[in-house]
Every structure is written in C-alpha cells, then in structure tokens.
Amino acid sequence: MPKHPAHPLDSTARPVLPGTDAELDAMLARALGKSGGETAEIDSPADVPSEVVDPAVQRCGYVAIVGKPNVGKSTLLNALVGQKVSITSRKAQTTRHRITGMRTLGATQFVFVDTPGFQTRHGNALNRALNKTVLGAVSDVDLILFVVEAGQFNLADAKVLSLLPANVPAILVANKFDLVHRRGELAPWLRSMQERHPFSEFVPMSAKASKDIERLFGICEKYLPQQPWMHSPDDLTDRSERFMASEMVREKLFRLTGDELPYTSTVIIDKFEEEGRLKRIAATIVVEREGHKGMVIGDKGEKLKRIGTEARQELEKLWDCKVFLELWVKVRSGWADDDARVRSFGYE
Ligand SMILES: Nc1nc2c(ncn2[C@@H]2O[C@H](COP(=O)(O)OP(=O)(O)OP(=O)(O)O)[C@@H](O)[C@H]2O)c(=O)[nH]1
C-alpha cells in the first residue's frame, strides 16, 4: 500500500514554524541530515507503480518554483520532471514563460510551474509581461518552492519574496548548497530568512544532485491535496513541441554567445512540419541591433551553425526522431519595449 501522509493544511497538522533558536538549530540539523533530528530520513513517494493507484487515494497539486534570475529554478524543474522541459543557461533571465512540467510518483502527481525571475531593473513591456506571469503563477498553487542561493539574500530575492501570498505554504530551497564552504554560517542566515517569511520548511540542496531531488519529492508530497490526478501519469509537460523547439534554440543561442548578446534576443518558429519520423523546423532568431546579428552568425556563419547543430541534436534526442532545423537571423529594433510586439512573440 502506498503511504498517504495527512495533508498538513487539512487539520491541526499545519507545520509548526520554528520560533526559538533551539527550534531553528534543530531544523538546520535535520535539513543537513545531522543526528539529533527526528526526521533526518525522508521517504520519497517513488517506487509504487502509478498504474495501480486507486483514484480515491491519489494526490495531485500545483507546485510553483519562484526566485530571482539564475538561482537554478529551471535546473530544479528539469531534475524534478526528469526530463528537459525548461531551458537553462548561465545567463540570467533565460526563462520567459510559465512552464508546467509534471511528474507522477506513487500515488502523487506533482504539477510544477516554473516562472521567470522577477524583473526589477527595467520597466519595459517585456519585463512587465514577465512580472505578470510570476504573479499569476504563485496565486493559485498548493505549494511554493522559494529558491535562493544558499546563504545569500539580496534586494532581487526580497522583491520576489514580497510577492508570496500569505495563505500558500512556502518551502525555502537553499540551492547550490555544493558551493557553500562555511556551513556553520548558515544558522544565522536561516534565522534571518525565517524572520522575513514564515517558511514551512527549509531544504538545503543542489538541484544537480539526484538524492536531493528525491528527498525534495518526499518533502513536497504532503502539501498536495488528496484528489484524482489531472494528467496521465506518463505526461511530462503540457507545452507544445513547437514551443520546445524555440526554447531549445534560445538555450543554445544564449549558451554559445556568452554575455555579449542582450537577453532581449528571442526565437520565433516560422515553420513546423512533420513527415513521418522527420520534423522540419524553420526558426528566426530576432535580435535588437545590427551589431548583435554578427554575434549570432559568427565568423563565416560558424556560430549560427553550431547553435543549429546543438539544438537539432537535443531535439532529436528529446523526440526520438530526425529533425531538420533551418535558422535565420533578423533585426527588429525595440521589440522588447513594444507591448504589441511582445504579445505577438508569444509573451502574454
Ligand atoms: N553549483 C551549482 N550550480 C547550479 C545548481 N543549480 C543550478 N546551477 C547553475 O546555475 C545556473 C543558472 O541555472 P538556471 O536553472 O538557468 O537558473 P534560473 O533560476 O532558471 O534562471 P532564469 O532562467 O534566469 O530565471 C546554471 O549555470 C546552472 O547550471 C546547483 O545546485 N549547484
């Protein structure tokens, strides 16, 4: 029989927020897996075949992943879903859409919502659209994973934190824990974080470590309501193949052009045709200035060719079919400042 922990918000089982120093220290010790905590080991809901789960005992709910740009939200989402549904790059502001990825483990179906980092620096139309997406994402979910870099918190984190609704449980995910060398300094940091928001739990982790991902599933499960699944247990995302194609090109574009290319460059799919086991895709990379065009094309077209090859290879792997990908580059000055154009490029 699969396990079904009581929903923490159903009854008196609401998580107790650590108030005293001793409680905070215990929370930290437990989260770090040190002795002395009563729940150092957390079961993962995995390993119960989902086909055999009676709908009457199924759990299903939305989990929003929020945080400022570059803290690792997309890496986390991909690891949770078990496949690439959101693009990642070292360049901040890579994610622009609300993306849902799903994962069904045992009796529980997790529906994840990825959000763009909350934009604070520029008030242009693109950033206004991005911020609206973040607000929409957090208002109607069962659980929020507020992602920060472990031990860090600045104004950009604070702006995202200020958007969290009071009535939705939020877990503090201290990501990139592998980069923290002075772990002893985390206790005062955790204390200050708990003063900023009544987090239900604290999870120090690395989105790149599979053990941490498994542990996170076990932690999140109890926050999702008991109700039948909304998607088939095999579904991983509700985004179209067309969308995945444009995201994949955009990821390669940002990875291969480095920091010179402004994040306002985007990708539009002009053609998406299927012929048996072959997909023919034509896409345009839209840049803001003539000078950016050269950065994308590179010496003798070398860079553009590499962007195309890498995107094609990943798409072939993702869909398990042959892909023919044709790329173009166009200049459209000021598109990110133009509301109508931002909408026409697919940002609501
Ligand atoms: N060392 C380390 N690096 C990580 C970890 N998680 C993510 N990263 C890296 O951090 C960078 C940003 O990760 P993303 O997943 O793109 O971040 P994001 O928050 O989705 O960024 P935006 O799309 O800009 O909002 C990438 O280079 C990741 O490889 C982690 O746990 N440890």
PDBQT file of the ligand as one rigid body, heavy atoms in Angstrom, charges set to zero:
ROOT
HETATM    1  N1  LIG A 401      26.882  24.625  -8.481  1.00  0.00    +0.000 N 
HETATM    2  C1  LIG A 401      25.580  24.592  -8.770  1.00  0.00    +0.000 A 
HETATM    3  N2  LIG A 401      25.109  25.224  -9.862  1.00  0.00    +0.000 NA
HETATM    4  C2  LIG A 401      23.780  25.175 -10.122  1.00  0.00    +0.000 A 
HETATM    5  C3  LIG A 401      22.880  24.471  -9.278  1.00  0.00    +0.000 A 
HETATM    6  N3  LIG A 401      21.632  24.624  -9.779  1.00  0.00    +0.000 NA
HETATM    7  C4  LIG A 401      21.754  25.382 -10.893  1.00  0.00    +0.000 A 
HETATM    8  N4  LIG A 401      23.043  25.725 -11.119  1.00  0.00    +0.000 N 
HETATM    9  C5  LIG A 401      23.587  26.546 -12.225  1.00  0.00    +0.000 C 
HETATM   10  O1  LIG A 401      23.098  27.874 -12.096  1.00  0.00    +0.000 OA
HETATM   11  C6  LIG A 401      22.919  28.478 -13.398  1.00  0.00    +0.000 C 
HETATM   12  C7  LIG A 401      21.502  29.024 -13.525  1.00  0.00    +0.000 C 
HETATM   13  O2  LIG A 401      20.586  27.954 -13.503  1.00  0.00    +0.000 OA
HETATM   14  P1  LIG A 401      19.116  28.079 -14.145  1.00  0.00    +0.000 P 
HETATM   15  O3  LIG A 401      18.433  26.799 -13.803  1.00  0.00    +0.000 OA
HETATM   16  O4  LIG A 401      19.161  28.520 -15.553  1.00  0.00    +0.000 OA
HETATM   17  O5  LIG A 401      18.543  29.285 -13.280  1.00  0.00    +0.000 OA
HETATM   18  P2  LIG A 401      17.106  30.005 -13.324  1.00  0.00    +0.000 P 
HETATM   19  O6  LIG A 401      16.800  30.401 -11.924  1.00  0.00    +0.000 OA
HETATM   20  O7  LIG A 401      16.117  29.133 -14.014  1.00  0.00    +0.000 OA
HETATM   21  O8  LIG A 401      17.437  31.283 -14.181  1.00  0.00    +0.000 OA
HETATM   22  P3  LIG A 401      16.455  32.256 -15.030  1.00  0.00    +0.000 P 
HETATM   23  O9  LIG A 401      16.010  31.472 -16.218  1.00  0.00    +0.000 OA
HETATM   24  O10 LIG A 401      17.368  33.365 -15.380  1.00  0.00    +0.000 OA
HETATM   25  O11 LIG A 401      15.357  32.684 -14.136  1.00  0.00    +0.000 OA
HETATM   26  C8  LIG A 401      23.244  27.370 -14.407  1.00  0.00    +0.000 C 
HETATM   27  O12 LIG A 401      24.585  27.563 -14.828  1.00  0.00    +0.000 OA
HETATM   28  C9  LIG A 401      23.108  26.093 -13.604  1.00  0.00    +0.000 C 
HETATM   29  O13 LIG A 401      23.908  25.040 -14.095  1.00  0.00    +0.000 OA
HETATM   30  C10 LIG A 401      23.409  23.795  -8.109  1.00  0.00    +0.000 A 
HETATM   31  O14 LIG A 401      22.720  23.189  -7.306  1.00  0.00    +0.000 OA
HETATM   32  N5  LIG A 401      24.769  23.900  -7.919  1.00  0.00    +0.000 N 
ENDROOT
TORSDOF 0
